[in-house]
Amino acid sequence: MHHSIRKHLALVPFALVLLAPAARGGEADALPPAVRDAKAQLLSQFFAQGGASPAVLEYRRKLQEYQAARAAFDEEAGAYWSQISEKRKGRNAKRRSGQQVTLDDYVLQHPPLYSGPKRPVNPEPEETPDRPTRKPIPVVADLLQAARELYQFTPQRPSSEVEFKRAYARYALASGLTREQAVRVYSFETGGTGSYDVQAGIEHGGKRAISTAMGYNQLLTTNSVELLAEQGHEFIRALSDKVARTSGPARQPLEHKLAVLKKMVAQAKSVPDTWSEHEKIGNTAQGWAMHAMVLDIDIGPMLQTHKLLTSVLFARAKGYTRPLTAAELEMMNLTGDGTGLDMVTMPQAMREQVPTSNFFQRGGYERNPVAIRHNTVAKLLAVTDTRMDSNSNNAGARELAGAF
């Protein structure tokens, strides 16, 4: 309201300049007719355009062009992504009934990309709507505080980075992951330099966390909750075995850790086993406390291992018995097991032809320059392998390889 008042007041001086001769009585009559007519026409246009300046009129023209171009694009893109969705449903139905998926079950055209004019900048001040305050992303200190307050527990941190790497390597190998899978996925996820407590955004000199993704395989809080719910029995069994083998002063802290682990597993299992329900817990202090287990020398390696192992077991359960390459495993890690397996099971000839858009939602694809640039399954797997090759030469990756 205040802005509109100011706009109208700002127009008054200009209008008064135009009206000034009439206000001074007969002076206006002394003007030549052509000048009087020109002023009258200008004044008429001024009020007809709502007092808009040339800059505002140009903005409005460009805005109309932008809106028309964007509407045409959205109509075209909407039809394309609807087709992507329908094809995906068709593939899922075929798999459920045991039918073979063929090239015809994918959209083979690449999605339209907007190339029209950009939205123009309004020269007039605009009232911007209040945006809801974004919740801060928890960091290590927040996770540790939640574990202390809710469970009276502090994760046992490793004495060195190599100690954690060795614990991870031992458990990963015993569980069925290969050295190549573990090292190359680590190289891709962390750049080959990440520590056991590395967090997305706070690496390579970064100052601000961009997500809760943490550790060698970048688990989110929701991943930690989900793994405790689904694999908690295995974690409890493994830690119980260690407690049974331990005596002396070291046993009591392990017994306390086991009791805390059992409580966390029970809490994670208290909701339906769905990503959305686990995400709700992950966004609370309860989920932060569970995520703190990523930092523990006993539980952390198990969480990191099962983040990848669940994909290996999923593929095996679906009848895919060939060992997954690290790049294939990373596709499942990034996109989810079902979508990733869709790419993994595809013959090479089809990988060369099928656009990556078939495995994304529209918003995710349009925000993903890698998927847009490397726009077939074959190209996306190839660039993943290339990045793994390069990052595997970094110090952290070499140290992890040595731990195996």
Secondary structure, 3 states (H helix, E strand, C coil): CHHHHHHHHHHHHHHHHHHHHHHCHHHHHHCCHHHHHHHHHHHHHHHHCCCCCHHHHHHHHHHHHHHHHHHHHHHHHHHHHHHHHHHHHHHHHHHHCCCCCCHHHCCCCCCCCCCCCCCCCCCCCCCCCCCCCCCCCCCHHHHHHHHHHHHCCCCCCCCCHHHHHHHHHHHHHHHCCCHHHHHHHHHHHHCCCCCCCCECCECCCCCCCCCCCECCCCECHHHHHHHHHHHHHHHHHHHHHHHHHCCHHHHHHHHHHHHHHHHHHHHHCCCCCCHHHHHHHHCCHHHHHHHHHHHCCCHHHHHHHHHHHHHHHHHHHCCCCCCCCHHHHHHHHHHCHHHHHHHHCCCHHHHCCCEHHHHCCHHHHHCCHHHHHCCEHHHHHHHHHHHHHHHCCCHHHHHHHHHC
